[in-house]
């Protein structure tokens, strides 16, 4: 049981019922289940159906099969647990009928097409409305207790990096490093990792989402580490590109450009600015230094999910508001040669951005 | 790169094009992406779109955004990598048009309703057909190289349990035990865990899918451990219910009943029998011993996914065939008191079932 105040969260969700003329909302996204109820859906569950929340103006229910009923009752003591024995199309129609639901909000970006179309057929009198874009904003501006939890995850990530910088030696494999950092998180109070760590040596660092392998940390190139943990469900995400021994000057120049781009982005951050503009600022610094800018976005929101709104990228306008927490992660990728990325988490406050990750941003040399 | 022979797998997938009058197949399920191409999608990716396979009679393509293009080229060297910059509805229509696709097979149980309906609108001349139930059987009967990989994962799981039985002491927390077993897997050659381990002490063992907590291993009750690992992508899954010191006689009787139920299920396994019947055999043994039988199914198939076809449960008829690999896991749950489950993995061969997990099935006493 955590101390998060869920009453205002539920009130905001019920507000959507009125705004959109709905009788009930079905909540399928794992992070939203936890946000509204405290129920911790397993991330690796095959289907989103177990533990679905069903919320009307006066009922709060968790639909759980027998594997989850006891857990749901413990984690979400104020919620009514309804036992399910089949899938959405089998079990939901009688519940909708019991609650006189004619218009139902759902998460079309989570519910599969098979589930949605099955329900549409089995409950043919009920209108199904996609509400993803309406629910997402409820988690967009973080409450102080959420910023605090993200901050604790970030502090643990800083401590982990400090340990790694002392611990890593040339000749270790990417997998050994990935394992050491995961072990650090788990033995220092994290719930787990925020995502599968990206630990890439040398030329392999040019893969923005590469998977750690048996490749070894070698002097004369970089070791890129992109990692994070979860504390009370809230995530951290940080990238550092360490220099292993002495690296060629061109890699040093690329690191300087990325660092400068990130600082320019920090300087451009303020309430009311558009994420696209901040992305452009960082991109231009890299282009001016004579490098090809990163192909991904500059940043992403973070909270109960590692990637959530807002998005700071060329293709997506997003006006930044107080309470938003997001990454700032420019990079330069030189296929066949190396990759550089620096990533930090910031919370945007009335007074400007405040960094939640605080590891050194200059190139650290190891080995 | 693993040595799996993917040519017959691809031929079988293309066979579906003819059988169902399709021009192309879109493969979105992570396990299927790896099965057909070798591309390892990240399990924790928010969307199934990155790394989607697009297969026609003469093309094999991986649709990947810039984060994955290099990885896809390395892991699936025979496949053409097509760079995507947007979502399914933005990027797929021109590809469909280039390949003259009029009828497209898709996985409705993976693709979200938002993606499906977006594509249906953006490519209005293309018929979309759900092919989940047609693709799943292709992975149902395991080839010898697959049984070998599952067997290696199971052997590592046996070795891990032997270590745990020596290592666990009363007073340790569930999380400490969960962490130790994960560390064992990762330092002994596994890719990772097959799923989040279930480690439950005492009365908490009555939650079939409970999450490990700070609760401590205490004498006089059980410690239930349900865990598995992945080797070359293939999974293991095993449960043992250890006795911590001396336990009340009723718990011993429940363990005897579960073990007897599992043995009766093994004895009932043969080619051509229905999974429902085997489930009923185990269930009846437990009822005859005076306990309430488990609320879940007796077993589930396992391979590149921890839970896949066939299902051995009351509600689902499934005729068992040679080459199928699945769990056999009866249990007894006494809410507020304790839980007992024994789970092993078997491959069904011409000569009968062969156990791939081989840890002792009698109650082991620890502490």
Contacts between the chains, C-beta under 8 A, distances in Angstrom:
chain1	res1	chain2	res2	distance
A	40	B	211	6.3
A	42	B	195	7.7
A	42	B	196	5.7
A	42	B	209	7.0
A	42	B	211	7.3
A	43	B	44	6.6
A	43	B	196	7.4
A	44	B	43	6.6
A	44	B	195	5.2
A	44	B	196	5.9
A	44	B	306	7.8
A	46	B	305	7.2
A	46	B	307	5.7
A	65	B	295	8.0
A	66	B	208	6.8
A	66	B	295	3.6
A	66	B	296	6.4
A	67	B	207	7.6
A	67	B	208	4.4
A	67	B	209	3.9
A	67	B	295	7.9
A	67	B	296	6.2
A	68	B	209	6.0
A	70	B	206	6.6
A	70	B	207	4.6
A	70	B	210	7.4
A	70	B	335	6.6
A	71	B	207	5.4
A	71	B	209	6.8
A	71	B	210	5.7
A	71	B	211	7.0
A	85	B	315	7.9
A	86	B	315	7.5
A	108	B	112	6.4
A	108	B	113	4.3
A	108	B	114	4.0
A	108	B	117	7.3
A	109	B	112	5.3
A	109	B	113	7.9
A	109	B	114	4.5
A	109	B	115	7.9
A	110	B	112	6.4
A	111	B	112	6.7
A	111	B	113	5.4
A	112	B	108	6.4
A	112	B	109	5.3
A	112	B	110	6.4
A	112	B	111	6.7
A	112	B	112	6.0
A	112	B	113	6.7
A	113	B	108	4.3
A	113	B	109	8.0
A	113	B	111	5.4
A	113	B	112	6.7
A	113	B	113	4.8
A	113	B	115	7.6
A	113	B	116	3.8
A	113	B	117	7.5
A	113	B	130	7.4
A	114	B	108	4.0
A	114	B	109	4.5
A	114	B	130	6.4
A	114	B	132	6.8
A	115	B	109	8.0
A	115	B	113	7.6
A	116	B	113	3.8
A	117	B	108	7.3
A	117	B	113	7.5
A	130	B	113	7.4
A	130	B	114	6.4
A	132	B	114	6.8
A	179	B	186	5.1
A	179	B	187	7.0
A	182	B	186	7.7
A	183	B	183	6.4
A	186	B	179	5.1
A	186	B	182	7.7
A	187	B	179	7.1
A	195	B	42	7.6
A	195	B	44	5.1
A	196	B	42	5.7
A	196	B	43	7.3
A	196	B	44	5.9
A	206	B	70	6.6
A	207	B	67	7.6
A	207	B	70	4.6
A	207	B	71	5.4
A	208	B	66	6.8
A	208	B	67	4.4
A	209	B	42	7.0
A	209	B	67	3.9
A	209	B	68	6.0
A	209	B	71	6.8
A	210	B	70	7.4
A	210	B	71	5.7
A	211	B	40	6.2
A	211	B	42	7.3
A	211	B	71	7.0
A	295	B	65	8.0
A	295	B	66	3.6
A	295	B	67	7.8
A	296	B	66	6.5
A	296	B	67	6.2
A	305	B	46	7.2
A	306	B	44	7.8
A	307	B	46	5.6
A	315	B	85	7.9
A	315	B	86	7.5
A	335	B	70	6.6
